[in-house]
Amino acid sequence: MKTACAAVLACAACAHADYTNNILITGYWPPTNEMIRRFSTSATQNPGGWIGGNWEGLGYNIHSYFPEFPGGVGTNPQGTGDFMVDYQDTSEDWWRITAEIRPVAIITFSRGSSGSNWELEARTKNRASWINDYIAPFQPTPSPPDPTVPAETIRFSTLPMQNIVNAVNQASLGISAFIDSNSANLAGGFLSEFIGYHGSWYQSIHSDPSDPSWCVAAGHLHVGIDTPLAAARTATDVTLRELIAHVNSIVPTPSAAGVFGLGLAVAARRRRPLPCS
């Protein structure tokens, strides 16, 4: 056991040398929590087993976090667990999880409007006022959430948006993919925009290639309410492949051995096993 732990830690140390090889994806209301469930390392939330380690042999570990909605969204809209639809919970979970995962890239997903669509949000705003959530205090604390820039500052997605749009549309999934770059309300002013802003904010903090937590891309994506789950899962895979290709155009291609070792280390921390002895 001691030897195995040492090997994992050695691999993790290699992967941590300049940046990690972890990609963080998050969800909120269905279908976004269900479509990323396969990438959760939680045995409770994903009893079928984590598929994100060195995903598709591409050298990156995909980690998903999302809430559950016992009783359904209609009676339990805020949900339970990680990333409840609540400003304070989302922010607290965000900084805890990103400190652990140290993602090289981030996609935050949430449910959008009616239809079967894949809407990439080009902009999110550091709003001083937000749509109320479900549990007091109903507004973020503080609001605006980001003290490093003035209120109403806009941050822009750094995802390969057009490549994602093209790939999802070419996959013939019955999903309409597009970029929203001109809506008057940007990403909506609710938790979707709030977590999306956190993604772009985190990426800006860690945008320096010399940062050991270097993050090269982050952005938000709204998934239409009527998007079939199977199609949403496939579109998620298509989106991740495009994101990984984009990351590879910026950072050195990762070592598969080092990457998977780091993924196992993160998964082990989440499961809280007995320490090695």
Summary of the structure (lengths in Angstrom):
residues: 277
radius of gyration: 18.0
end to end distance: 7.4
largest distance: 57.5
contacts: 958
relative contact order: 0.22
helix: 36%
strand: 15%
